Amino acid sequence: MTESRPHQDAFRAHVPDEVRQHVDAARAEMRRGLETFLPKEFFEHRDTARREMLLAWRGVLDAAISRMDEKKSQA
């Protein structure tokens, strides 16, 4: 599910493909650069925190769906 956003579409419409390729390459190099001076544990912690946030959102969505189902069954 990769839907583009309006500001992304505007960016794509006004910026040549070659420039976007350079931006993407620069972003990838920045990530690799971070890996050279940040400890491995930083990335493990980041991934764990991201997973916990996603699980929290899953709980919020599950609760909202349950409430919708309850209201529907009571109607």
Contacts in CASP RR format, 6 or more apart in sequence:
PFRMAT RR
TARGET T0000
AUTHOR 0000-0000-0000
METHOD contacts of the structure
MODEL  1
MTESRPHQDAFRAHVPDEVRQHVDAARAEMRRGLETFLPKEFFEHRDTAR
REMLLAWRGVLDAAISRMDEKKSQA
4 12 0 8 1.000
11 20 0 8 1.000
12 20 0 8 1.000
35 43 0 8 1.000
END
